[in-house]
Amino acid sequence: MSTARRRATYQDVVEAPEHLVAELIDGELITSPRPASPHALAASVMSMDLSPFHQPPGAAGKPGGWWILYEPELHFCDDVLVPDLAGWRRERMPEFPNVAWFAQAPDWACEALSASTRSLDRDRKMPIYAREGVGHLWLVDPL
């Protein structure tokens, strides 16, 4: 006789060890080690390159108009995702909220691919981003 697997909940995410990235997809708790150095470097460099967009709209000489965050926790119904980077247009989120996680889908998300997360990012997370209306998703391969 088989035993039905218990659906994971947000409490499982909260109780995951701090050294792991914990996500919840289709009732399954998925944990990944913190990014290895090539993955972390790719996300850091992208964050620096995108910093001009993190200015208020109309700031002198800056494109602006975005809130860009490193590893925000996104709550989409029962799914909890943690992209490497995500951004919200300030016209959709005028004030930056003081919250532990975001229920509002970002306008843009970025996943730096690695051998251990490539399938998760492409096969499981990408359809959720599309379902939730994330308009732009970058899958970056740091090689």
N, CA, C and O atoms as a GROMACS GRO file, in nm:
protein
  572
    1MET      N    1   0.085  -0.117   0.000
    1MET     CA    2   0.000   0.000   0.000
    1MET      C    3   0.090   0.124   0.000
    1MET      O    4   0.180   0.135   0.083
    2SER      N    5   0.065   0.215  -0.092
    2SER     CA    6   0.147   0.335  -0.099
    2SER      C    7   0.089   0.444  -0.011
    2SER      O    8  -0.032   0.453   0.011
    3THR      N    9   0.177   0.526   0.038
    3THR     CA   10   0.136   0.637   0.122
    3THR      C   11   0.137   0.764   0.037
    3THR      O   12   0.234   0.792  -0.032
    4ALA      N   13   0.029   0.839   0.043
    4ALA     CA   14   0.022   0.965  -0.032
    4ALA      C   15   0.124   1.063   0.025
    4ALA      O   16   0.138   1.078   0.146
    5ARG      N   17   0.193   1.128  -0.066
    5ARG     CA   18   0.292   1.226  -0.024
    5ARG      C   19   0.222   1.353   0.023
    5ARG      O   20   0.130   1.402  -0.042
    6ARG      N   21   0.265   1.406   0.135
    6ARG     CA   22   0.209   1.529   0.191
    6ARG      C   23   0.251   1.647   0.105
    6ARG      O   24   0.368   1.659   0.067
    7ARG      N   25   0.156   1.735   0.076
    7ARG     CA   26   0.189   1.859   0.003
    7ARG      C   27   0.267   1.950   0.095
    7ARG      O   28   0.230   1.972   0.210
    8ALA      N   29   0.375   2.002   0.044
    8ALA     CA   30   0.455   2.096   0.122
    8ALA      C   31   0.379   2.228   0.134
    8ALA      O   32   0.294   2.260   0.051
    9THR      N   33   0.409   2.302   0.239
    9THR     CA   34   0.345   2.431   0.264
    9THR      C   35   0.453   2.536   0.285
    9THR      O   36   0.572   2.507   0.287
   10TYR      N   37   0.408   2.660   0.301
   10TYR     CA   38   0.503   2.767   0.325
   10TYR      C   39   0.582   2.743   0.454
   10TYR      O   40   0.696   2.787   0.465
   11GLN      N   41   0.522   2.676   0.550
   11GLN     CA   42   0.594   2.646   0.674
   11GLN      C   43   0.720   2.563   0.644
   11GLN      O   44   0.822   2.580   0.711
   12ASP      N   45   0.713   2.476   0.544
   12ASP     CA   46   0.831   2.398   0.505
   12ASP      C   47   0.940   2.489   0.448
   12ASP      O   48   1.058   2.466   0.472
   13VAL      N   49   0.901   2.592   0.375
   13VAL     CA   50   0.997   2.689   0.323
   13VAL      C   51   1.064   2.761   0.439
   13VAL      O   52   1.186   2.775   0.443
   14VAL      N   53   0.984   2.806   0.534
   14VAL     CA   54   1.035   2.879   0.651
   14VAL      C   55   1.132   2.792   0.731
   14VAL      O   56   1.232   2.842   0.782
   15GLU      N   57   1.102   2.664   0.743
   15GLU     CA   58   1.184   2.574   0.824
   15GLU      C   59   1.304   2.516   0.750
   15GLU      O   60   1.383   2.442   0.810
   16ALA      N   61   1.320   2.547   0.623
   16ALA     CA   62   1.435   2.495   0.547
   16ALA      C   63   1.564   2.555   0.605
   16ALA      O   64   1.564   2.668   0.654
   17PRO      N   65   1.673   2.481   0.600
   17PRO     CA   66   1.801   2.534   0.650
   17PRO      C   67   1.838   2.664   0.579
   17PRO      O   68   1.815   2.680   0.459
   18GLU      N   69   1.895   2.756   0.654
   18GLU     CA   70   1.927   2.889   0.601
   18GLU      C   71   2.028   2.886   0.487
   18GLU      O   72   2.030   2.978   0.406
   19HIS      N   73   2.111   2.784   0.480
   19HIS     CA   74   2.213   2.779   0.375
   19HIS      C   75   2.157   2.729   0.241
   19HIS      O   76   2.232   2.715   0.144
   20LEU      N   77   2.026   2.703   0.236
   20LEU     CA   78   1.962   2.657   0.113
   20LEU      C   79   1.860   2.759   0.062
   20LEU      O   80   1.800   2.832   0.142
   21VAL      N   81   1.842   2.765  -0.069
   21VAL     CA   82   1.732   2.841  -0.128
   21VAL      C   83   1.614   2.745  -0.132
   21VAL      O   84   1.623   2.638  -0.191
   22ALA      N   85   1.503   2.784  -0.069
   22ALA     CA   86   1.384   2.698  -0.064
   22ALA      C   87   1.274   2.757  -0.150
   22ALA      O   88   1.242   2.876  -0.139
   23GLU      N   89   1.216   2.673  -0.236
   23GLU     CA   90   1.106   2.714  -0.322
   23GLU      C   91   0.996   2.610  -0.312
   23GLU      O   92   1.020   2.495  -0.276
   24LEU      N   93   0.876   2.652  -0.345
   24LEU     CA   94   0.759   2.564  -0.337
   24LEU      C   95   0.693   2.566  -0.474
   24LEU      O   96   0.643   2.669  -0.519
   25ILE      N   97   0.692   2.449  -0.541
   25ILE     CA   98   0.635   2.440  -0.675
   25ILE      C   99   0.542   2.320  -0.682
   25ILE      O  100   0.583   2.207  -0.657
   26ASP      N  101   0.417   2.346  -0.715
   26ASP     CA  102   0.316   2.240  -0.726
   26ASP      C  103   0.312   2.152  -0.601
   26ASP      O  104   0.301   2.030  -0.610
   27GLY      N  105   0.321   2.214  -0.484
   27GLY     CA  106   0.313   2.140  -0.359
   27GLY      C  107   0.439   2.065  -0.320
   27GLY      O  108   0.438   1.989  -0.223
   28GLU      N  109   0.547   2.085  -0.394
   28GLU     CA  110   0.674   2.018  -0.364
   28GLU      C  111   0.776   2.119  -0.313
   28GLU      O  112   0.797   2.224  -0.374
   29LEU      N  113   0.839   2.088  -0.201
   29LEU     CA  114   0.947   2.172  -0.150
   29LEU      C  115   1.073   2.138  -0.229
   29LEU      O  116   1.115   2.023  -0.234
   30ILE      N  117   1.132   2.240  -0.290
   30ILE     CA  118   1.255   2.222  -0.366
   30ILE      C  119   1.362   2.307  -0.301
   30ILE      O  120   1.346   2.429  -0.288
   31THR      N  121   1.470   2.244  -0.260
   31THR     CA  122   1.580   2.318  -0.199
   31THR      C  123   1.703   2.305  -0.288
   31THR      O  124   1.729   2.200  -0.348
   32SER      N  125   1.777   2.414  -0.296
   32SER     CA  126   1.899   2.419  -0.375
   32SER      C  127   2.007   2.484  -0.292
   32SER      O  128   1.979   2.572  -0.211
   33PRO      N  129   2.132   2.440  -0.309
   33PRO     CA  130   2.240   2.509  -0.239
   33PRO      C  131   2.252   2.652  -0.290
   33PRO      O  132   2.211   2.682  -0.402
   34ARG      N  133   2.306   2.738  -0.209
   34ARG     CA  134   2.331   2.875  -0.254
   34ARG      C  135   2.416   2.868  -0.380
   34ARG      O  136   2.493   2.774  -0.397
   35PRO      N  137   2.405   2.967  -0.468
   35PRO     CA  138   2.474   2.961  -0.596
   35PRO      C  139   2.626   2.945  -0.582
   35PRO      O  140   2.688   3.003  -0.493
   36ALA      N  141   2.683   2.865  -0.674
   36ALA     CA  142   2.828   2.852  -0.683
   36ALA      C  143   2.885   2.982  -0.740
   36ALA      O  144   2.809   3.066  -0.790
   37SER      N  145   3.014   2.999  -0.734
   37SER     CA  146   3.075   3.127  -0.769
   37SER      C  147   3.045   3.176  -0.911
   37SER      O  148   3.018   3.295  -0.925
   38PRO      N  149   3.047   3.093  -1.018
   38PRO     CA  150   3.014   3.148  -1.150
   38PRO      C  151   2.870   3.201  -1.157
   38PRO      O  152   2.844   3.305  -1.218
   39HIS      N  153   2.778   3.128  -1.096
   39HIS     CA  154   2.638   3.168  -1.091
   39HIS      C  155   2.623   3.299  -1.013
   39HIS      O  156   2.558   3.392  -1.059
   40ALA      N  157   2.683   3.305  -0.896
   40ALA     CA  158   2.675   3.425  -0.812
   40ALA      C  159   2.739   3.544  -0.881
   40ALA      O  160   2.686   3.656  -0.874
   41LEU      N  161   2.852   3.522  -0.948
   41LEU     CA  162   2.919   3.631  -1.019
   41LEU      C  163   2.831   3.684  -1.132
   41LEU      O  164   2.819   3.805  -1.149
   42ALA      N  165   2.769   3.594  -1.208
   42ALA     CA  166   2.681   3.637  -1.317
   42ALA      C  167   2.567   3.724  -1.264
   42ALA      O  168   2.537   3.828  -1.321
   43ALA      N  169   2.503   3.681  -1.156
   43ALA     CA  170   2.393   3.758  -1.098
   43ALA      C  171   2.443   3.892  -1.044
   43ALA      O  172   2.375   3.994  -1.060
   44SER      N  173   2.560   3.894  -0.982
   44SER     CA  174   2.615   4.019  -0.927
   44SER      C  175   2.648   4.118  -1.038
   44SER      O  176   2.618   4.237  -1.027
   45VAL      N  177   2.711   4.070  -1.145
   45VAL     CA  178   2.748   4.158  -1.256
   45VAL      C  179   2.622   4.213  -1.322
   45VAL      O  180   2.616   4.332  -1.355
   46MET      N  181   2.522   4.128  -1.342
   46MET     CA  182   2.396   4.177  -1.401
   46MET      C  183   2.332   4.282  -1.311
   46MET      O  184   2.281   4.383  -1.360
   47SER      N  185   2.336   4.260  -1.182
   47SER     CA  186   2.278   4.356  -1.088
   47SER      C  187   2.349   4.491  -1.100
   47SER      O  188   2.284   4.596  -1.101
   48MET      N  189   2.482   4.488  -1.110
   48MET     CA  190   2.557   4.613  -1.126
   48MET      C  191   2.525   4.680  -1.259
   48MET      O  192   2.505   4.801  -1.265
   49ASP      N  193   2.519   4.600  -1.366
   49ASP     CA  194   2.490   4.655  -1.498
   49ASP      C  195   2.350   4.716  -1.505
   49ASP      O  196   2.326   4.811  -1.580
   50LEU      N  197   2.258   4.663  -1.427
   50LEU     CA  198   2.120   4.712  -1.429
   50LEU      C  199   2.095   4.825  -1.329
   50LEU      O  200   1.985   4.880  -1.324
   51SER      N  201   2.195   4.860  -1.250
   51SER     CA  202   2.175   4.961  -1.145
   51SER      C  203   2.124   5.095  -1.198
   51SER      O  204   2.049   5.162  -1.127
   52PRO      N  205   2.161   5.140  -1.320
   52PRO     CA  206   2.104   5.267  -1.367
   52PRO      C  207   1.952   5.265  -1.378
   52PRO      O  208   1.887   5.369  -1.368
   53PHE      N  209   1.895   5.148  -1.399
   53PHE     CA  210   1.749   5.138  -1.412
   53PHE      C  211   1.680   5.144  -1.276
   53PHE      O  212   1.558   5.161  -1.269
   54HIS      N  213   1.756   5.131  -1.170
   54HIS     CA  214   1.701   5.132  -1.035
   54HIS      C  215   1.692   5.275  -0.980
   54HIS      O  216   1.689   5.294  -0.858
   55GLN      N  217   1.687   5.372  -1.066
   55GLN     CA  218   1.676   5.512  -1.027
   55GLN      C  219   1.531   5.556  -1.041
   55GLN      O  220   1.455   5.495  -1.117
   56PRO      N  221   1.492   5.661  -0.970
   56PRO     CA  222   1.357   5.714  -0.994
   56PRO      C  223   1.346   5.760  -1.139
   56PRO      O  224   1.445   5.805  -1.197
   57PRO      N  225   1.228   5.751  -1.198
   57PRO     CA  226   1.211   5.797  -1.336
   57PRO      C  227   1.252   5.943  -1.348
   57PRO      O  228   1.219   6.025  -1.263
   58GLY      N  229   1.323   5.973  -1.454
   58GLY     CA  230   1.362   6.111  -1.480
   58GLY      C  231   1.483   6.159  -1.404
   58GLY      O  232   1.518   6.277  -1.414
   59ALA      N  233   1.551   6.072  -1.327
   59ALA     CA  234   1.674   6.114  -1.259
   59ALA      C  235   1.776   6.153  -1.366
   59ALA      O  236   1.781   6.093  -1.473
   60ALA      N  237   1.855   6.253  -1.337
   60ALA     CA  238   1.947   6.310  -1.434
   60ALA      C  239   2.037   6.204  -1.498
   60ALA      O  240   2.114   6.137  -1.429
   61GLY      N  241   2.025   6.189  -1.630
   61GLY     CA  242   2.111   6.099  -1.704
   61GLY      C  243   2.090   5.951  -1.678
   61GLY      O  244   2.174   5.869  -1.716
   62LYS      N  245   1.981   5.914  -1.614
   62LYS     CA  246   1.956   5.774  -1.580
   62LYS      C  247   1.826   5.728  -1.646
   62LYS      O  248   1.731   5.806  -1.656
   63PRO      N  249   1.821   5.602  -1.691
   63PRO     CA  250   1.696   5.554  -1.750
   63PRO      C  251   1.585   5.538  -1.647
   63PRO      O  252   1.472   5.579  -1.673
   64GLY      N  253   1.615   5.482  -1.533
   64GLY     CA  254   1.525   5.477  -1.418
   64GLY      C  255   1.391   5.409  -1.438
   64GLY      O  256   1.360   5.353  -1.544
   65GLY      N  257   1.313   5.416  -1.331
   65GLY     CA  258   1.178   5.366  -1.334
   65GLY      C  259   1.157   5.223  -1.289
   65GLY      O  260   1.050   5.168  -1.312
   66TRP      N  261   1.255   5.161  -1.225
   66TRP     CA  262   1.244   5.022  -1.183
   66TRP      C  263   1.288   5.004  -1.039
   66TRP      O  264   1.371   5.079  -0.988
   67TRP      N  265   1.231   4.903  -0.974
   67TRP     CA  266   1.283   4.847  -0.849
   67TRP      C  267   1.345   4.713  -0.888
   67TRP      O  268   1.274   4.626  -0.937
   68ILE      N  269   1.473   4.695  -0.870
   68ILE     CA  270   1.540   4.570  -0.906
   68ILE      C  271   1.598   4.508  -0.780
   68ILE      O  272   1.673   4.573  -0.707
   69LEU      N  273   1.564   4.382  -0.756
   69LEU     CA  274   1.605   4.314  -0.632
   69LEU      C  275   1.677   4.184  -0.661
   69LEU      O  276   1.652   4.116  -0.760
   70TYR      N  277   1.768   4.151  -0.572
   70TYR     CA  278   1.842   4.025  -0.575
   70TYR      C  279   1.769   3.922  -0.489
   70TYR      O  280   1.743   3.946  -0.372
   71GLU      N  281   1.735   3.809  -0.548
   71GLU     CA  282   1.668   3.697  -0.482
   71GLU      C  283   1.543   3.735  -0.400
   71GLU      O  284   1.534   3.700  -0.282
   72PRO      N  285   1.448   3.805  -0.461
   72PRO     CA  286   1.323   3.830  -0.387
   72PRO      C  287   1.240   3.702  -0.378
   72PRO      O  288   1.246   3.617  -0.467
   73GLU      N  289   1.165   3.690  -0.272
   73GLU     CA  290   1.075   3.575  -0.257
   73GLU      C  291   0.940   3.615  -0.316
   73GLU      O  292   0.879   3.712  -0.272
   74LEU      N  293   0.895   3.539  -0.415
   74LEU     CA  294   0.770   3.568  -0.486
   74LEU      C  295   0.665   3.463  -0.450
   74LEU      O  296   0.691   3.343  -0.459
   75HIS      N  297   0.548   3.509  -0.409
   75HIS     CA  298   0.438   3.419  -0.375
   75HIS      C  299   0.331   3.428  -0.483
   75HIS      O  300   0.269   3.532  -0.502
   76PHE      N  301   0.310   3.316  -0.554
   76PHE     CA  302   0.209   3.305  -0.659
   76PHE      C  303   0.114   3.193  -0.620
   76PHE      O  304   0.146   3.076  -0.642
   77CYS      N  305   0.000   3.225  -0.563
   77CYS     CA  306  -0.094   3.125  -0.513
   77CYS      C  307  -0.020   3.032  -0.418
   77CYS      O  308   0.028   3.076  -0.314
   78ASP      N  309  -0.010   2.904  -0.452
   78ASP     CA  310   0.059   2.809  -0.364
   78ASP      C  311   0.207   2.793  -0.399
   78ASP      O  312   0.278   2.719  -0.331
   79ASP      N  313   0.254   2.860  -0.503
   79ASP     CA  314   0.394   2.849  -0.545
   79ASP      C  315   0.476   2.962  -0.485
   79ASP      O  316   0.431   3.076  -0.476
   80VAL      N  317   0.598   2.929  -0.445
   80VAL     CA  318   0.693   3.027  -0.392
   80VAL      C  319   0.821   3.013  -0.474
   80VAL      O  320   0.886   2.908  -0.472
   81LEU      N  321   0.857   3.119  -0.547
   81LEU     CA  322   0.976   3.118  -0.631
   81LEU      C  323   1.076   3.222  -0.582
   81LEU      O  324   1.037   3.324  -0.525
   82VAL      N  325   1.204   3.194  -0.604
   82VAL     CA  326   1.310   3.288  -0.569
   82VAL      C  327   1.400   3.304  -0.692
   82VAL      O  328   1.496   3.229  -0.708
   83PRO      N  329   1.370   3.402  -0.779
   83PRO     CA  330   1.457   3.425  -0.894
   83PRO      C  331   1.588   3.488  -0.848
   83PRO      O  332   1.598   3.541  -0.738
   84ASP      N  333   1.688   3.482  -0.935
   84ASP     CA  334   1.815   3.547  -0.900
   84ASP      C  335   1.799   3.698  -0.895
   84ASP      O  336   1.855   3.764  -0.807
   85LEU      N  337   1.725   3.753  -0.988
   85LEU     CA  338   1.695   3.896  -0.991
   85LEU      C  339   1.550   3.912  -1.038
   85LEU      O  340   1.498   3.829  -1.112
   86ALA      N  341   1.487   4.020  -0.995
   86ALA     CA  342   1.353   4.052  -1.044
   86ALA      C  343   1.336   4.203  -1.039
   86ALA      O  344   1.399   4.272  -0.958
   87GLY      N  345   1.250   4.253  -1.126
   87GLY     CA  346   1.227   4.396  -1.130
   87GLY      C  347   1.081   4.431  -1.152
   87GLY      O  348   1.009   4.363  -1.224
   88TRP      N  349   1.040   4.538  -1.087
   88TRP     CA  350   0.904   4.592  -1.100
   88TRP      C  351   0.915   4.733  -1.154
   88TRP      O  352   0.997   4.812  -1.107
   89ARG      N  353   0.833   4.766  -1.253
   89ARG     CA  354   0.826   4.904  -1.299
   89ARG      C  355   0.763   4.988  -1.188
   89ARG      O  356   0.666   4.947  -1.125
   90ARG      N  357   0.820   5.104  -1.167
   90ARG     CA  358   0.769   5.190  -1.060
   90ARG      C  359   0.629   5.241  -1.090
   90ARG      O  360   0.557   5.280  -0.998
   91GLU      N  361   0.590   5.241  -1.215
   91GLU     CA  362   0.452   5.283  -1.246
   91GLU      C  363   0.352   5.180  -1.195
   91GLU      O  364   0.237   5.214  -1.168
   92ARG      N  365   0.394   5.053  -1.180
   92ARG     CA  366   0.307   4.950  -1.124
   92ARG      C  367   0.323   4.936  -0.974
   92ARG      O  368   0.230   4.894  -0.905
   93MET      N  369   0.440   4.971  -0.922
   93MET     CA  370   0.466   4.963  -0.779
   93MET      C  371   0.536   5.094  -0.739
   93MET      O  372   0.658   5.097  -0.721
   94PRO      N  373   0.457   5.202  -0.726
   94PRO     CA  374   0.516   5.334  -0.702
   94PRO      C  375   0.597   5.344  -0.572
   94PRO      O  376   0.700   5.411  -0.568
   95GLU      N  377   0.552   5.277  -0.468
   95GLU     CA  378   0.621   5.279  -0.340
   95GLU      C  379   0.683   5.142  -0.316
   95GLU      O  380   0.621   5.039  -0.344
   96PHE      N  381   0.805   5.141  -0.264
   96PHE     CA  382   0.870   5.014  -0.234
   96PHE      C  383   0.816   4.962  -0.102
   96PHE      O  384   0.830   5.028   0.001
   97PRO      N  385   0.754   4.843  -0.103
   97PRO     CA  386   0.692   4.792   0.020
   97PRO      C  387   0.795   4.735   0.117
   97PRO      O  388   0.899   4.682   0.076
   98ASN      N  389   0.766   4.746   0.244
   98ASN     CA  390   0.850   4.687   0.349
   98ASN      C  391   0.789   4.552   0.383
   98ASN      O  392   0.712   4.540   0.479
   99VAL      N  393   0.823   4.450   0.303
   99VAL     CA  394   0.763   4.318   0.316
   99VAL      C  395   0.872   4.210   0.310
   99VAL      O  396   0.982   4.234   0.262
  100ALA      N  397   0.838   4.092   0.360
  100ALA     CA  398   0.931   3.979   0.355
  100ALA      C  399   0.923   3.908   0.220
  100ALA      O  400   1.020   3.843   0.179
  101TRP      N  401   0.809   3.919   0.152
  101TRP     CA  402   0.791   3.854   0.022
  101TRP      C  403   0.692   3.935  -0.060
  101TRP      O  404   0.622   4.022  -0.008
  102PHE      N  405   0.688   3.906  -0.189
  102PHE     CA  406   0.606   3.983  -0.283
  102PHE      C  407   0.497   3.896  -0.343
  102PHE      O  408   0.524   3.786  -0.393
  103ALA      N  409   0.374   3.944  -0.340
  103ALA     CA  410   0.262   3.876  -0.405
  103ALA      C  411   0.240   3.932  -0.545
  103ALA      O  412   0.182   3.865  -0.630
  104GLN      N  413   0.285   4.053  -0.569
  104GLN     CA  414   0.271   4.115  -0.701
  104GLN      C  415   0.380   4.059  -0.793
  104GLN      O  416   0.498   4.067  -0.761
  105ALA      N  417   0.339   4.004  -0.906
  105ALA     CA  418   0.435   3.950  -1.002
  105ALA      C  419   0.526   4.061  -1.053
  105ALA      O  420   0.479   4.172  -1.080
  106PRO      N  421   0.654   4.033  -1.067
  106PRO     CA  422   0.743   4.134  -1.124
  106PRO      C  423   0.717   4.149  -1.274
  106PRO      O  424   0.655   4.063  -1.336
  107ASP      N  425   0.766   4.259  -1.330
  107ASP     CA  426   0.757   4.280  -1.474
  107ASP      C  427   0.868   4.203  -1.546
  107ASP      O  428   0.856   4.172  -1.664
  108TRP      N  429   0.974   4.174  -1.474
  108TRP     CA  430   1.092   4.109  -1.530
  108TRP      C  431   1.153   4.019  -1.424
  108TRP      O  432   1.158   4.055  -1.306
  109ALA      N  433   1.200   3.902  -1.466
  109ALA     CA  434   1.273   3.813  -1.376
  109ALA      C  435   1.392   3.756  -1.451
  109ALA      O  436   1.390   3.746  -1.574
  110CYS      N  437   1.494   3.721  -1.376
  110CYS     CA  438   1.616   3.667  -1.435
  110CYS      C  439   1.661   3.547  -1.355
  110CYS      O  440   1.672   3.553  -1.232
  111GLU      N  441   1.688   3.438  -1.424
  111GLU     CA  442   1.744   3.318  -1.363
  111GLU      C  443   1.881   3.294  -1.425
  111GLU      O  444   1.892   3.276  -1.546
  112ALA      N  445   1.985   3.292  -1.343
  112ALA     CA  446   2.118   3.253  -1.389
  112ALA      C  447   2.122   3.100  -1.383
  112ALA      O  448   2.105   3.041  -1.277
  113LEU      N  449   2.144   3.039  -1.497
  113LEU     CA  450   2.139   2.893  -1.505
  113LEU      C  451   2.264   2.830  -1.447
  113LEU      O  452   2.374   2.885  -1.455
  114SER      N  453   2.246   2.714  -1.389
  114SER     CA  454   2.359   2.633  -1.344
  114SER      C  455   2.322   2.488  -1.370
  114SER      O  456   2.206   2.458  -1.397
  115ALA      N  457   2.418   2.400  -1.364
  115ALA     CA  458   2.391   2.258  -1.391
  115ALA      C  459   2.282   2.205  -1.299
  115ALA      O  460   2.200   2.123  -1.340
  116SER      N  461   2.282   2.250  -1.174
  116SER     CA  462   2.187   2.196  -1.076
  116SER      C  463   2.048   2.259  -1.085
  116SER      O  464   1.952   2.201  -1.036
  117THR      N  465   2.035   2.377  -1.148
  117THR     CA  466   1.904   2.444  -1.152
  117THR      C  467   1.849   2.462  -1.293
  117THR      O  468   1.735   2.508  -1.308
  118ARG      N  469   1.924   2.428  -1.395
  118ARG     CA  470   1.883   2.452  -1.534
  118ARG      C  471   1.743   2.393  -1.564
  118ARG      O  472   1.657   2.463  -1.617
  119SER      N  473   1.722   2.268  -1.531
  119SER     CA  474   1.593   2.203  -1.558
  119SER      C  475   1.482   2.267  -1.475
  119SER      O  476   1.372   2.291  -1.527
  120LEU      N  477   1.508   2.295  -1.350
  120LEU     CA  478   1.410   2.360  -1.263
  120LEU      C  479   1.370   2.496  -1.321
  120LEU      O  480   1.251   2.527  -1.330
  121ASP      N  481   1.468   2.576  -1.360
  121ASP     CA  482   1.440   2.710  -1.411
  121ASP      C  483   1.361   2.706  -1.541
  121ASP      O  484   1.266   2.782  -1.559
  122ARG      N  485   1.399   2.617  -1.632
  122ARG     CA  486   1.334   2.611  -1.764
  122ARG      C  487   1.202   2.535  -1.762
  122ARG      O  488   1.103   2.582  -1.818
  123ASP      N  489   1.200   2.421  -1.698
  123ASP     CA  490   1.084   2.332  -1.710
  123ASP      C  491   0.976   2.357  -1.606
  123ASP      O  492   0.858   2.334  -1.634
  124ARG      N  493   1.013   2.402  -1.489
  124ARG     CA  494   0.913   2.417  -1.383
  124ARG      C  495   0.882   2.563  -1.351
  124ARG      O  496   0.765   2.599  -1.333
  125LYS      N  497   0.985   2.647  -1.345
  125LYS     CA  498   0.961   2.786  -1.306
  125LYS      C  499   0.912   2.872  -1.422
  125LYS      O  500   0.826   2.958  -1.404
  126MET      N  501   0.966   2.851  -1.542
  126MET     CA  502   0.928   2.934  -1.657
  126MET      C  503   0.777   2.933  -1.683
  126MET      O  504   0.721   3.040  -1.706
  127PRO      N  505   0.709   2.818  -1.680
  127PRO     CA  506   0.563   2.821  -1.699
  127PRO      C  507   0.489   2.898  -1.589
  127PRO      O  508   0.385   2.959  -1.615
  128ILE      N  509   0.541   2.896  -1.468
  128ILE     CA  510   0.477   2.971  -1.359
  128ILE      C  511   0.493   3.121  -1.382
  128ILE      O  512   0.398   3.197  -1.365
  129TYR      N  513   0.613   3.164  -1.422
  129TYR     CA  514   0.632   3.306  -1.454
  129TYR      C  515   0.534   3.349  -1.564
  129TYR      O  516   0.474   3.456  -1.556
  130ALA      N  517   0.518   3.266  -1.668
  130ALA     CA  518   0.426   3.298  -1.777
  130ALA      C  519   0.282   3.304  -1.726
  130ALA      O  520   0.208   3.397  -1.759
  131ARG      N  521   0.242   3.207  -1.647
  131ARG     CA  522   0.106   3.202  -1.592
  131ARG      C  523   0.076   3.327  -1.509
  131ARG      O  524  -0.036   3.378  -1.512
  132GLU      N  525   0.176   3.376  -1.435
  132GLU     CA  526   0.155   3.491  -1.346
  132GLU      C  527   0.171   3.625  -1.416
  132GLU      O  528   0.156   3.729  -1.353
  133GLY      N  529   0.201   3.624  -1.546
  133GLY     CA  530   0.207   3.748  -1.622
  133GLY      C  531   0.340   3.822  -1.616
  133GLY      O  532   0.344   3.942  -1.643
  134VAL      N  533   0.448   3.753  -1.581
  134VAL     CA  534   0.580   3.816  -1.586
  134VAL      C  535   0.612   3.837  -1.733
  134VAL      O  536   0.627   3.742  -1.809
  135GLY      N  537   0.622   3.963  -1.773
  135GLY     CA  538   0.636   3.996  -1.915
  135GLY      C  539   0.769   3.961  -1.977
  135GLY      O  540   0.777   3.936  -2.098
  136HIS      N  541   0.874   3.960  -1.897
  136HIS     CA  542   1.008   3.934  -1.950
  136HIS      C  543   1.081   3.840  -1.855
  136HIS      O  544   1.087   3.864  -1.734
  137LEU      N  545   1.137   3.733  -1.911
  137LEU     CA  546   1.217   3.640  -1.833
  137LEU      C  547   1.349   3.618  -1.905
  137LEU      O  548   1.352   3.580  -2.022
  138TRP      N  549   1.458   3.644  -1.834
  138TRP     CA  550   1.591   3.617  -1.888
  138TRP      C  551   1.642   3.488  -1.825
  138TRP      O  552   1.639   3.472  -1.703
  139LEU      N  553   1.690   3.398  -1.909
  139LEU     CA  554   1.762   3.280  -1.863
  139LEU      C  555   1.906   3.301  -1.907
  139LEU      O  556   1.937   3.294  -2.026
  140VAL      N  557   1.994   3.327  -1.812
  140VAL     CA  558   2.132   3.364  -1.842
  140VAL      C  559   2.223   3.247  -1.809
  140VAL      O  560   2.220   3.195  -1.698
  141ASP      N  561   2.303   3.207  -1.907
  141ASP     CA  562   2.397   3.097  -1.886
  141ASP      C  563   2.536   3.155  -1.864
  141ASP      O  564   2.597   3.207  -1.959
  142PRO      N  565   2.588   3.149  -1.741
  142PRO     CA  566   2.719   3.208  -1.713
  142PRO      C  567   2.835   3.128  -1.774
  142PRO      O  568   2.951   3.168  -1.762
  143LEU      N  569   2.804   3.017  -1.839
  143LEU     CA  570   2.902   2.928  -1.901
  143LEU      C  571   2.992   2.876  -1.796
  143LEU      O  572   3.084   2.799  -1.825
   0.00000   0.00000   0.00000
